[in-house]
């Protein structure tokens, strides 16, 4: 009888303790997992969001530099004239020499005139340029300027470098609000993409950033076409047209968070994979710690329950023996 009572009491108490340890450990683990994921999400958005703003400021600065040319009345007069103006190329060369990030400049006038910085040769005619898909779309739109990550085949001059270029395209409008020509300014793509690089390589889990172009090419920071991480690729495949038009989209994956930022005044985007491995590593450590602590608590309570059982049942046994002896007498 007492053995049965002892066994039942131990089973009930141990079941309660085991259930409590398992449920409390699961609750702690799930809470920490959710909090960690949410914190990573918020910190990623805060960090990369600031980087995106810095990249936008850089591109705005480049636009301000270009406006020194597009708003120049001497340039307006030259573009509407049929005679070549020798004073314009030095203006373009001066812009390049004053800014390390402007690589070259080309201008077309409606009259057929073509001006370029001295480091550019073999320039297409304006008629040829207008037939290129990117420029056809831009010239027929209401946009006055746009940033385009262009392939070598779409540049307005011959180029054997396979790397894509970051080109600022702007309609040149005179004081009478009339379009007199077109400006194309090649800007350092690597400098722009560097704003999205993390100083700490562990932040992105050593994953590179990618440039997703308007024609669905995937590039590395240097402008070379590259096969991306599978998670990036799957995210882009699932990306809807509505999401593609948003300034920023965020996707949670098994490997971490994929952030897509739309470049300033552009249809091109930056893709960043924030690795979830550091958090997963910490969560695995937490899980193992909880298992170890839970096992220790169970062992401790098992010993305490045995002692409790003994402290309750031993007096009952003694009492039962005394009652039997008294009954026998």
N, C-alpha and C positions, 0 to 999 in steps of 0.2 A: 504493500500500500504506500509506504513512504518513498520507496524507490520510484513508483509511478508518479507520485506527486512531485518528487524531485526532478524527474525527467520532464514532466509537463511544464513546470515552472521555468526550468532552464530553456526549454524550447520557446516558450512564449516571450521571455525576456530577451533572449538572443535574437528572435525574429524581429521584435520591435527595434532593437538596437541596429541590426543589419539593415532593416528598411530605412531607418532614420539616417544612417551613414550614407547609404546609396543615394537616397533622395536629396539629402543636403549637399553631397558632393556633386551630383548632377546639376543641381540648381546653381551652385557656385561656378561650376565649369561653364554652363550655358550662359550665365550672366556675364562672366568675364569674356567669353567668346564674342557675344553680341556687342559688349561695350568696346572691346578691342577693335572689332570690325568697323564700328561706327566712328571710333576715334581715328582709325587709319583713314577712313573716308574723308572726315572733316579736315584732318591735317594735310591730306593729299590735295584736296581742293584749295585749301588755304595757300599751300606752298606753290603748287603749279599755277594757281590763279594769279599769284603775284608775279611769277615768271612770265605768264601770258601778258600781263599788263606791261611789263618791261619790254617785251618783244613788240607790243603795239606802239609803245613810246618811241622805240627805235625806228619803226616803219613810218610813224608820223614825222619824225625828225627828217628822214630821207625825203618824204613828200615836201616838207618845208624847203629842203635844199633844191628839189626839182622846181619848186614854184619860183625860185630866183631866175630860172630860165623861162618858164612858161609865162611869167608875168612881165617879162622884159619887153618893152615897146620896140626896141631895136630888133629883137627876134621876130616880133609880129610883122614888122615892116619887111624883113628879109624873106619871110616865108610866103608873103603875098607878091613878092617881086620875082620877075623872071630872070633877073641877074643874080649871079652868085656873089654872096657877101663874104669876103675874106676875114671879116672881124668876128664872125660867129664861131668857127672852130676854136680860136683861143679862149672864148668864153667857156666852151664845153671842157677844154683841157684844164682850165683854171678850176672848174668845179671838181674835176677828178683829183687834181693835185692837192686841193684843200680838204679832201675827205677820203680817207683810206678805204672806206666801204663802198664807194661808187667806183665800179670797175670800168664802165664805158657808157657813152651816151650817143644816141642817134635821133635826128629830127627829120621829119618829112613835112613839106609844105604842100598845100593844096595846088600850088602853081607847078608842082613837079620838082621843086628844089629839094636837095638832100644834104644834110649837114651831119657830121659825126666827129667824135673825138679822134685824135691822131692815132690811137691804138686799135682802130677798127678799119677793116678793108673788105673788099668784095661784098659791098652792101646791095641788098635786093632793091629793086625799084619799088615805088609806092604801090603801083598796080599789083606787083607780085605779093607784097606784104598784105594788101587788102584781101587776098584770096586765102591766106592762112586762116584756119578755123578759129583760132583764138581772137585774131584781130577782126575777122568778119563779124563775130558775135559781139565784140566790144564796140566796134564802130556803129553797129546798128542798134545798140542799146542806148538808154538814157544816162548811163554812167559817164562821168567826166574823167574818172581815173580808176585803175584797178591794179592789183598785184597778181602776177601769174608766174608759177613755177614752170618754166618752159623746157622742152626737149631741144637738143641741138638742131633738129630738123625744122623747128619752128622759129629759130632766131632769124633776125633780119640780115645777118651776115654769115658767111661760111665759117664753120667752127668744127674742128676735129675732136675736141674734148667731149667725151661721152657724158660728163656730168651735166645735170640740169642747172639752169640759171634762174635766179629770182629777178624778175623784170617788173619794173614799175612802168605802167603805160598810162599816159595822160593826154587828153585832148587839149590842144593849145587854143585858148579862147581869147580874142582881143577885147579891147575896151567896149566895143559895140556888141558884145556877146555873140560874136561870129566865130565859128571854128576855122582856124587858119592852118592847122597842122596837127601833127602827132609827135609826142616825145616818148622815147623808150630809154629807160635808164636801168642798166644792169647793176644790181646790188649784191654784195657778198652774202650768199645763201648760208654759208657756214657760220657767219657772225650772227645772223638772225636765229638760226636753230640753236646756237650756243646758249641763248637765254633759257632754253628749256632743259639744259643739262644740269644735273645735280652735282654740287661740289663734293658731296659724299656719295661715292659709287654704291654704297650699301642701300641708299634710300630707294633706288629703283630696282634693287636686287641685281645690279649689274646689267640690267636690260637697257639696250640703246633706245633712243627716241627715233621715230620714223616720220617721214613727210609723206602724206597721202595727197596726191595731185588731183586736179580736176578731171583728168582723163584716167583716173584709177590706177596710176602707177604708184609703186611703193618704194620710197627712196631712203637711204641713210642720211646722216647729217651732212655728208659731203656732196649730196646730190646724185649719187650713183644708185641705180636700181638694185634692189636687194630683196631676198625672200625673208619675210618677217617671221617672228615668233608665231607658232600655230594659233595661240590665243588671240593675238592681234588679227590674224587673218580671219579667224572664225567670227570675231566681232565685226569686222568690216563687211563680211559676207551677209551678216544679219542686219547690218545698218540700213535703215529705211531711208527713203528720199527725204521724208519730213525731218528725221534726225540729222541727216547730212546738211540741212539748211540751218541748223541751230548753231549758235556760237560755241557751245560746249555740250558734249554728251558724256555720260559716265555709265560704264557697264561693269557689273560685278561678275567675276569668273572664278574658277577653281584655283587659278594661279595668282589671283590678285584683282586689282582694279585697272581697267583700261579707260584712259581719259582721251577724248578727241577734242582738240581745240581748233576752231576755225581761224585762219590767219586774217589779219586786218585787211578789210576791203578785198577779200579774195575768196575763191571757191576751193582753195587748197587747205589742207589741215595738218596738224601735228598730232601724232599718236604716241601716248606715253603709257607704258605698263608699270604700275606700281606693284611690286612683288608682295605677295602675302606670306612668303616663306619665313621672314623674321618673326611675324606674329604667330604663325603655325608652330615654329620652334619653341617659342615661349609657352604656347598653349600645351604642347606636348610635355614640357617640363612641369607645368601646372597639373596636368592630368596625372603624371607619374607621382608627383608630390601628394596629390589628393588620395591616390591609391595607397601610397605608403602610409600616410596619416590614418586613412580609414582602416587599414590592416592593423596598425598599432592600437587604434581605439577599440577595435573588435577584440583583439587579444587581451587588452586591459580589462574590458568589460566582461570577457569570459572568465577571467580570474576573479573579478569582483563578484560576478553572479555565483560562481562556485562557493566563494566565501559566504555570500549572503544566504545561499541555499543551506549551507552547513549551519550557519548561525540560527536559522529558523527551524530546520528539521531536527538538528541534534537535541534541542530542548524538548521538542515534541516527542522524539523517540524515548527520551528519558522519562517524560511524563507518562507515556504509554506503558513503559515497562513497570513504573510504579503502580499505575492503575491495575495492571494485570496481577502484580504481586498482591495488591490489596484485595483484589477480587478473589484470588485463590485462597487467601486467609479467611 
